[in-house]
Amino acid sequence: METIQPILWENGVLKLLDQRILPHSEDYISYQNCRDVADAITDMVVRGAPAIGITAAYGVALAVKKYTDVDVNRWQELIEDDLIYLSKARPTAINLNWAIDEMRKLFSQCNVLNPLPEVQALAIKIHQDDIDNNRIMGKLGADLIRESITGEIKPAVITHCNAGALATGGYGTALGVIRSAWEQGLISHVYADETRPWLQGARLTAWEMVKEEIPVSLLVDGAASHVIKTSQQTDAPIGWIIVGSDRIAANGDVANKIGTYGLAVNAKYHGLKVMVVAPTSTIDFKVASGNDIPIEERSNQEVLNFAGSKQSAKGALARNPAFDVTPAELVDAIVTEKGVVLKPTTDKMLNLK
Amino acid sequence: METIQPILWENGVLKLLDQRILPHSEDYISYQNCRDVADAITDMVVRGAPAIGITAAYGVALAVKKYTDVDVNRWQELIEDDLIYLSKARPTAINLNWAIDEMRKLFSQCNVLNPLPEVQALAIKIHQDDIDNNRIMGKLGADLIRESITGEIKPAVITHCNAGALATGGYGTALGVIRSAWEQGLISHVYADETRPWLQGARLTAWEMVKEEIPVSLLVDGAASHVIKTSQQTDAPIGWIIVGSDRIAANGDVANKIGTYGLAVNAKYHGLKVMVVAPTSTIDFKVASGNDIPIEERSNQEVLNFAGSKQSAKGALARNPAFDVTPAELVDAIVTEKGVVLKPTTDKMLNLK
């Protein structure tokens, strides 16, 4: 059993750990309606691409329950509006539509007059598979770190946003690798960008690391380059940036939380290695490159305000792209549950299909 | 007369616009004691290297007043402790010690039995010279932008922190160039990094731009790379990053607000030009390179908290370097009141001595 469980499924009820108020309160919100689940994704009660996918799978199960109760002969027709609504909850993380598609595939194969047991079982399987995949990726990523170590010095690592247990079914993608590497004594320290505007680093990543007693130092996002550079003169030089992803294009371009791209550019300038950790459900072979990945632009109030209070000058505009794209040329390794792709290209990525 | 006056000297009293509470309140705090002025610098009532220098000059004038009142024959001896205290108010901005040194030079040349008129006059001159120098730099920097324009497209610019009227005697260094370029119709838009942890961009730069109706869009610091890249496909591509400096080494390495270095690395990756705007009082010919510039590490509470409330996970550590160093190789132009140095090197910098 995982220590941190962002998503619970109990007796046909979905419970989401409200990530907007972590780490100050650890409260679960219960959901029994697919549209409410979609709103929870939009409002960031739950976030992180794999966690959004799992949540969507349970959302589909809730919709199946609702519409089979209404009319068991017409549920596949009645459910459509809710699934479309759910699919639009957030635009960038492809895991959302991947999970809905996986659930849809079952519709034509299951016992259509009593679909619920099979539908619920698949959602639970998607959830459990995600945790299992994280464990596999954790090991593969830690192996990469081990192979990069020459001599006595253990590298420190830097991560951006939260790609941890909270962003997944449990254990985490980037933080799964960090957990595994820490257990094996391969890394010396974790630096976490605070990750404005939502502070997923300060609130969520730091919380996960503190819970497991992995030493973590927060940085404002702008401090990463300086800390990377100056750490090279210490006995704990930052050697890797390790991040998750919300969507990976067929050529290996990586969409992830805003700030990842700038961090990756700085990582390459300083000779660091860049590791992206994501299940294959995050790969979208339908988009040729990162240029075709839709980037969510959220409300500018998230930038103009902070913790509910107006910080910025009245009258100022703001841009608030929630993600950016790191080109494959800046990525050293994409770690998936099906294996590692080094220096990704379209040809190499096809091996994961 | 400048619209924005961060520093006022009225009847022997120093008044500082409290920049910690801008833009929500525009309040001046009065000072009549040198040590209180030093604390105001430490606590960031006033910030920005040139403004710190001007404030320190007035602080010296206040100390001269105090100790000539105590004992006009011993004031040069009695004043020492206060000047040392003042000189330690913040470590990175060299303008602080530059101004104290300028004032000290006068001590041996003035009428020692009645130094106050000359001392006060010099502080006022340092203040006025700074404003005049900003106007000169504004013109020189705008000329560089004009020369970089080919065809119809006017560039947008991005700035970091606040190097505006508030950071100087008035008008500003980086924002002085932006003001001048905007007046001449040379730029299309201003992007301002919000600049965590103190939000000088969101609070101060945005406030200055809004006051003068220069269109400004705030970004979280991590969004700059994405916005730089995607702006290249628009009719207002970001063409320049324009920043101030807290200390420039003899070789042209530039210390400035944390985040500048990472932004400059990204600027070069995208082919932008990097302009640093600072008076020659910011150049420290005693330090050979940026490696020798002391970087202030402020309280980690500034990172762990936000707007007075705890945001981050309990138990997390934090690093809080207040400045970073951008190596000269990333700088296209250093603009001073004595002229412009392109692609700075130690030899070229000596022309400014």
Boltz contact constraints between the chains, C-beta under 6 A:
constraints:
  - contact:
      token1: [A, 23]
      token2: [B, 313]
      max_distance: 6.0
  - contact:
      token1: [A, 196]
      token2: [B, 220]
      max_distance: 6.0
  - contact:
      token1: [A, 197]
      token2: [B, 220]
      max_distance: 6.0
  - contact:
      token1: [A, 199]
      token2: [B, 311]
      max_distance: 6.0
  - contact:
      token1: [A, 202]
      token2: [B, 311]
      max_distance: 6.0
  - contact:
      token1: [A, 202]
      token2: [B, 312]
      max_distance: 6.0
  - contact:
      token1: [A, 206]
      token2: [B, 312]
      max_distance: 6.0
  - contact:
      token1: [A, 206]
      token2: [B, 313]
      max_distance: 6.0
  - contact:
      token1: [A, 206]
      token2: [B, 316]
      max_distance: 6.0
  - contact:
      token1: [A, 207]
      token2: [B, 313]
      max_distance: 6.0
  - contact:
      token1: [A, 210]
      token2: [B, 313]
      max_distance: 6.0
  - contact:
      token1: [A, 210]
      token2: [B, 315]
      max_distance: 6.0
  - contact:
      token1: [A, 210]
      token2: [B, 316]
      max_distance: 6.0
  - contact:
      token1: [A, 216]
      token2: [B, 316]
      max_distance: 6.0
  - contact:
      token1: [A, 217]
      token2: [B, 317]
      max_distance: 6.0
  - contact:
      token1: [A, 217]
      token2: [B, 318]
      max_distance: 6.0
  - contact:
      token1: [A, 217]
      token2: [B, 319]
      max_distance: 6.0
  - contact:
      token1: [A, 218]
      token2: [B, 303]
      max_distance: 6.0
  - contact:
      token1: [A, 218]
      token2: [B, 312]
      max_distance: 6.0
  - contact:
      token1: [A, 218]
      token2: [B, 316]
      max_distance: 6.0
  - contact:
      token1: [A, 218]
      token2: [B, 318]
      max_distance: 6.0
  - contact:
      token1: [A, 219]
      token2: [B, 319]
      max_distance: 6.0
  - contact:
      token1: [A, 220]
      token2: [B, 196]
      max_distance: 6.0
  - contact:
      token1: [A, 220]
      token2: [B, 197]
      max_distance: 6.0
  - contact:
      token1: [A, 220]
      token2: [B, 303]
      max_distance: 6.0
  - contact:
      token1: [A, 221]
      token2: [B, 221]
      max_distance: 6.0
  - contact:
      token1: [A, 221]
      token2: [B, 222]
      max_distance: 6.0
  - contact:
      token1: [A, 222]
      token2: [B, 221]
      max_distance: 6.0
  - contact:
      token1: [A, 222]
      token2: [B, 258]
      max_distance: 6.0
  - contact:
      token1: [A, 222]
      token2: [B, 259]
      max_distance: 6.0
  - contact:
      token1: [A, 223]
      token2: [B, 258]
      max_distance: 6.0
  - contact:
      token1: [A, 223]
      token2: [B, 321]
      max_distance: 6.0
  - contact:
      token1: [A, 225]
      token2: [B, 261]
      max_distance: 6.0
  - contact:
      token1: [A, 225]
      token2: [B, 262]
      max_distance: 6.0
  - contact:
      token1: [A, 226]
      token2: [B, 261]
      max_distance: 6.0
  - contact:
      token1: [A, 226]
      token2: [B, 321]
      max_distance: 6.0
  - contact:
      token1: [A, 226]
      token2: [B, 324]
      max_distance: 6.0
  - contact:
      token1: [A, 227]
      token2: [B, 319]
      max_distance: 6.0
  - contact:
      token1: [A, 258]
      token2: [B, 222]
      max_distance: 6.0
  - contact:
      token1: [A, 258]
      token2: [B, 223]
      max_distance: 6.0
  - contact:
      token1: [A, 259]
      token2: [B, 222]
      max_distance: 6.0
  - contact:
      token1: [A, 261]
      token2: [B, 225]
      max_distance: 6.0
  - contact:
      token1: [A, 261]
      token2: [B, 226]
      max_distance: 6.0
  - contact:
      token1: [A, 262]
      token2: [B, 225]
      max_distance: 6.0
  - contact:
      token1: [A, 262]
      token2: [B, 266]
      max_distance: 6.0
  - contact:
      token1: [A, 265]
      token2: [B, 266]
      max_distance: 6.0
  - contact:
      token1: [A, 265]
      token2: [B, 269]
      max_distance: 6.0
  - contact:
      token1: [A, 266]
      token2: [B, 262]
      max_distance: 6.0
  - contact:
      token1: [A, 266]
      token2: [B, 265]
      max_distance: 6.0
  - contact:
      token1: [A, 269]
      token2: [B, 265]
      max_distance: 6.0
  - contact:
      token1: [A, 303]
      token2: [B, 218]
      max_distance: 6.0
  - contact:
      token1: [A, 303]
      token2: [B, 220]
      max_distance: 6.0
  - contact:
      token1: [A, 306]
      token2: [B, 306]
      max_distance: 6.0
  - contact:
      token1: [A, 306]
      token2: [B, 307]
      max_distance: 6.0
  - contact:
      token1: [A, 307]
      token2: [B, 306]
      max_distance: 6.0
  - contact:
      token1: [A, 307]
      token2: [B, 307]
      max_distance: 6.0
  - contact:
      token1: [A, 307]
      token2: [B, 309]
      max_distance: 6.0
  - contact:
      token1: [A, 309]
      token2: [B, 307]
      max_distance: 6.0
  - contact:
      token1: [A, 311]
      token2: [B, 199]
      max_distance: 6.0
  - contact:
      token1: [A, 311]
      token2: [B, 202]
      max_distance: 6.0
  - contact:
      token1: [A, 312]
      token2: [B, 202]
      max_distance: 6.0
  - contact:
      token1: [A, 312]
      token2: [B, 206]
      max_distance: 6.0
  - contact:
      token1: [A, 312]
      token2: [B, 218]
      max_distance: 6.0
  - contact:
      token1: [A, 313]
      token2: [B, 23]
      max_distance: 6.0
  - contact:
      token1: [A, 313]
      token2: [B, 206]
      max_distance: 6.0
  - contact:
      token1: [A, 313]
      token2: [B, 207]
      max_distance: 6.0
  - contact:
      token1: [A, 313]
      token2: [B, 210]
      max_distance: 6.0
  - contact:
      token1: [A, 315]
      token2: [B, 210]
      max_distance: 6.0
  - contact:
      token1: [A, 316]
      token2: [B, 206]
      max_distance: 6.0
  - contact:
      token1: [A, 316]
      token2: [B, 210]
      max_distance: 6.0
  - contact:
      token1: [A, 316]
      token2: [B, 216]
      max_distance: 6.0
  - contact:
      token1: [A, 316]
      token2: [B, 218]
      max_distance: 6.0
  - contact:
      token1: [A, 317]
      token2: [B, 217]
      max_distance: 6.0
  - contact:
      token1: [A, 318]
      token2: [B, 217]
      max_distance: 6.0
  - contact:
      token1: [A, 318]
      token2: [B, 218]
      max_distance: 6.0
  - contact:
      token1: [A, 319]
      token2: [B, 217]
      max_distance: 6.0
  - contact:
      token1: [A, 319]
      token2: [B, 219]
      max_distance: 6.0
  - contact:
      token1: [A, 319]
      token2: [B, 227]
      max_distance: 6.0
  - contact:
      token1: [A, 321]
      token2: [B, 223]
      max_distance: 6.0
  - contact:
      token1: [A, 321]
      token2: [B, 226]
      max_distance: 6.0
  - contact:
      token1: [A, 324]
      token2: [B, 226]
      max_distance: 6.0
